[in-house]
Amino acid sequence: MAESHQARLTDLFAANYNELFRRLARRLGSREFAREVLQETYLRIDRISDVAVVQSPRDYFFKAAVNVAKNQLKYENCRPRAGAVDEFFDIADEAPDALRVLEARSEVRALKAALEELPVRRRTILEAMTIEGCSAPVVAKRLKISSRTVEVELALALEFCAAKMNRELPKRLGGPRFKI
């Protein structure tokens, strides 16, 4: 009996397919998606083993199709899009690798060695201006020398450190010096 009821249900589905398709396409806003959903709905109805008596097959089919559509949309929203997985693995690692760490440590050792070789006044000026953030007039007042001497000593200290580290010091562009 259930088998004949099942066959009747699939026959009713086939007979009402065009009307279901129109209603579903209007509801979903996509004819292609409606076609996919109706195909899946038919397969689900065909697989039902324990079929109860359906009072309104058209409404039953439509409701089943809407539920299939909701499930598919929910699945599509949860599933990562095609390029998302590739994008995940293409994220640059901000942590330095072992080679970068070794290079950085080597540069720090070279800078420390260069600073040790600087005359005391140049090292003091360089540390005051780069580490402490003091201005040339403040350093000049502290060391009781002119601001111009501070600027010259700073330039010489930077050139010396750059040479010791095999680095090229960027050239200062011309123009007026700003007083800080």
C-alpha positions as CSV (number, residue, x, y, z in Angstrom):
1,M,0.0,0.0,0.0
2,A,2.8,2.4,1.0
3,E,4.5,1.6,-2.3
4,S,1.5,2.6,-4.4
5,H,1.1,5.7,-2.2
6,Q,4.8,6.5,-2.9
7,A,4.3,6.1,-6.6
8,R,1.2,8.3,-6.5
9,L,3.2,11.0,-4.7
10,T,6.0,11.0,-7.3
11,D,3.4,11.0,-10.1
12,L,1.7,14.0,-8.5
13,F,5.1,15.7,-8.1
14,A,5.8,15.2,-11.8
15,A,2.3,16.4,-12.8
16,N,2.7,19.6,-10.7
17,Y,6.4,20.3,-11.7
18,N,5.8,23.3,-13.9
19,E,3.6,25.1,-11.4
20,L,6.1,24.3,-8.5
21,F,8.9,25.5,-10.7
22,R,7.2,28.9,-11.4
23,R,6.3,29.4,-7.7
24,L,9.7,28.4,-6.5
25,A,11.6,30.5,-9.1
26,R,9.6,33.5,-8.1
27,R,10.2,32.8,-4.4
28,L,13.9,32.2,-4.7
29,G,14.6,34.7,-7.4
30,S,16.6,32.3,-9.6
31,R,15.3,29.8,-12.1
32,E,18.5,27.8,-12.0
33,F,18.5,27.5,-8.3
34,A,14.8,26.6,-8.4
35,R,15.6,23.8,-10.9
36,E,18.3,22.4,-8.6
37,V,16.1,22.6,-5.6
38,L,13.2,20.8,-7.3
39,Q,15.6,18.0,-8.5
40,E,16.8,17.5,-4.9
41,T,13.2,17.6,-3.6
42,Y,12.1,15.0,-6.1
43,L,15.0,12.7,-5.0
44,R,14.1,13.2,-1.3
45,I,10.4,12.5,-2.0
46,D,11.4,9.4,-4.0
47,R,13.5,8.1,-1.1
48,I,10.7,8.5,1.5
49,S,9.9,5.0,2.8
50,D,7.1,5.7,5.3
51,V,4.7,8.0,3.5
52,A,1.7,9.5,5.4
53,V,-1.4,10.6,3.6
54,V,-0.8,14.1,2.2
55,Q,-3.9,16.3,2.2
56,S,-2.5,19.0,-0.1
57,P,0.3,17.6,-2.3
58,R,1.0,20.9,-4.0
59,D,1.5,22.7,-0.7
60,Y,3.5,19.7,0.6
61,F,5.8,19.7,-2.4
62,F,6.3,23.5,-2.2
63,K,7.0,23.4,1.5
64,A,9.5,20.5,1.0
65,A,11.2,22.4,-1.8
66,V,11.5,25.6,0.3
67,N,13.0,23.6,3.1
68,V,15.5,22.0,0.6
69,A,16.4,25.5,-0.6
70,K,16.9,26.8,3.0
71,N,19.2,23.8,3.7
72,Q,21.2,24.4,0.5
73,L,21.6,28.1,1.3
74,K,22.6,27.4,4.8
75,Y,25.2,24.8,3.5
76,E,26.5,27.3,0.9
77,N,26.9,30.0,3.6
78,C,28.8,27.7,5.9
79,R,31.0,26.2,3.2
80,P,34.1,28.3,2.4
81,R,34.1,29.8,-1.1
82,A,36.5,28.4,-3.7
83,G,39.5,30.7,-3.1
84,A,39.1,31.1,0.7
85,V,41.1,28.1,1.5
86,D,43.9,29.2,-0.8
87,E,43.8,32.7,0.6
88,F,44.1,31.2,4.1
89,F,47.3,29.5,3.3
90,D,48.7,32.5,1.4
91,I,48.7,34.6,4.6
92,A,52.2,36.0,5.1
93,D,53.9,34.9,8.4
94,E,54.8,38.0,10.2
95,A,57.2,36.2,12.5
96,P,60.8,36.3,11.3
97,D,62.3,33.1,10.2
98,A,65.6,31.7,11.6
99,L,67.7,33.3,9.0
100,R,66.2,36.8,9.6
101,V,66.8,36.4,13.3
102,L,70.4,35.4,12.8
103,E,70.9,38.4,10.4
104,A,69.3,40.8,12.9
105,R,71.4,39.5,15.8
106,S,74.5,39.9,13.6
107,E,73.6,43.5,12.7
108,V,73.0,44.3,16.4
109,R,76.5,42.9,17.3
110,A,78.1,44.9,14.5
111,L,76.3,48.1,15.6
112,K,77.4,47.5,19.2
113,A,81.0,47.0,18.1
114,A,80.8,50.2,16.0
115,L,79.4,52.2,18.9
116,E,82.2,50.9,21.1
117,E,84.8,52.3,18.6
118,L,83.2,55.7,18.5
119,P,84.8,58.6,20.5
120,V,82.9,59.2,23.7
121,R,81.5,62.5,22.7
122,R,80.1,61.2,19.3
123,R,78.6,58.1,21.0
124,T,77.0,60.4,23.7
125,I,75.5,62.6,21.0
126,L,74.3,59.7,18.9
127,E,72.7,58.0,21.9
128,A,71.1,61.2,23.1
129,M,69.6,62.1,19.8
130,T,68.5,58.6,18.5
131,I,67.7,56.7,21.7
132,E,66.6,59.5,24.1
133,G,65.1,61.6,21.4
134,C,66.8,64.9,22.4
135,S,67.1,67.8,20.0
136,A,70.4,69.2,18.9
137,P,70.1,72.4,21.1
138,V,69.4,70.3,24.2
139,V,72.4,68.0,23.5
140,A,74.5,71.1,22.8
141,K,73.5,72.7,26.1
142,R,74.1,69.5,28.0
143,L,77.6,69.0,26.5
144,K,78.4,72.8,26.4
145,I,79.1,72.8,22.7
146,S,77.4,74.5,19.7
147,S,74.3,73.0,17.9
148,R,76.3,73.0,14.7
149,T,79.0,70.9,16.4
150,V,76.3,68.5,17.6
151,E,75.0,68.1,14.0
152,V,78.5,67.6,12.6
153,E,79.4,65.0,15.3
154,L,76.1,63.2,14.7
155,A,76.7,63.0,10.9
156,L,80.2,61.7,11.5
157,A,78.9,59.1,14.0
158,L,76.2,57.9,11.6
159,E,78.7,57.7,8.7
160,F,81.1,55.7,10.9
161,C,78.5,53.2,12.0
162,A,77.1,52.8,8.5
163,A,80.6,52.1,7.2
164,K,81.3,49.5,9.9
165,M,78.0,47.8,9.1
166,N,78.6,47.9,5.3
167,R,75.6,50.0,4.9
168,E,75.1,53.1,2.7
169,L,73.9,56.1,4.6
170,P,71.0,57.9,2.9
171,K,72.0,61.3,1.6
172,R,70.3,64.3,3.1
173,L,68.4,66.4,0.5
174,G,69.3,70.1,0.4
175,G,67.1,72.7,1.9
176,P,66.9,74.7,5.1
177,R,67.5,73.0,8.4
178,F,64.6,73.1,10.7
179,K,65.2,74.2,14.3
180,I,63.7,71.8,16.8
